[in-house]
Amino acid sequence: MSETIRITVLVENSVHRQGLVGEHGLCFHIQSGEHSLLFDTGQTDLAVINTETLRLPLHRVEAIVLSHGHYDHTGGVPAMLEVVPEARVYLHPAAFENKFSHNHAGPARKIGMSDCVAQAIRHHAGGFIETTARTEIMEGVFATGEIPRATTYEDTGGAFFLDAEGTRPDPLVDDQALVIDLGRSIVLLLGCAHSGVVNTLNHVWQLTGGKPVSAVIGGLHLGSASEGRIQQTIARLRAAQLEMLAPAHCTSLPATAKLWSAFPDLCRPAGVGTVFEFKRD
């Protein structure tokens, strides 16, 4: 008997349904039968508010997986843990590190998780689990852990550093994706793909023995990508023979437009309130 996997966008930069609110961030609610989990939490308590509006059973969430340690993916953790204090939290240990963004227009900006978020994770009742390698979250769902950087044209997508002075580049080794196994194929959820979406795809294929990827949903962080990188990314996505592509959050409008132009029949919006459904064999 097949099972329906339902993925609901709780936080994203845009809004798909009336009565909901968006913010710069990302949060997915994944439901499989009686089991559910979150991938990222947005930057505020907005995910909780939108969940109430959508009438999703948030109290059933068993796990929270964090794609990396940036504020717009981790800020909603304290509010979530007030609702589901027993939920397990999964993250790479490097997600706790100080993180900064630099540009030529001004001083360094702190973009890592806040102290209150780190404290909430370290001390909450459900505990936290470090994900340096493939980690099973529940049946048919796993976090990739660290993603090898093999391509020559992909980078972290910005001027990211571990110190305010900008002397220690942040390799963002905490970046990870979430894989949902449908049986014959998989669905890939991305937080920001700071490892590069092609590197991520290659690693997932290695982890799954080359199982086809039917859908890629989430942030591709291509805002500062060169035209060459974007075209090579498009070529690799085309070779993957996807059935659906939903670029979101940090992909950037110019890159999203190029992806929609390249894959007009495959691309889907992913604003707050969007629901994606898949059948598991």
Secondary structure as UniProt FT lines:
FT   STRAND          3..11
FT   TURN            18..19
FT   STRAND          27..32
FT   TURN            33..34
FT   STRAND          35..39
FT   HELIX           46..54
FT   HELIX           58..60
FT   STRAND          61..65
FT   HELIX           71..74
FT   TURN            75..76
FT   HELIX           77..83
FT   TURN            85..86
FT   STRAND          88..91
FT   HELIX           93..96
FT   STRAND          100..103
FT   TURN            104..105
FT   STRAND          106..110
FT   HELIX           115..123
FT   TURN            125..126
FT   STRAND          128..130
FT   STRAND          135..138
FT   TURN            139..140
FT   STRAND          141..143
FT   STRAND          160..161
FT   TURN            164..165
FT   TURN            173..174
FT   STRAND          178..181
FT   STRAND          186..190
FT   TURN            194..195
FT   HELIX           197..207
FT   TURN            208..209
FT   STRAND          213..219
FT   TURN            223..224
FT   HELIX           227..239
FT   TURN            240..241
FT   STRAND          244..248
FT   HELIX           249..251
FT   HELIX           253..262
FT   TURN            264..266
FT   STRAND          275..280
//
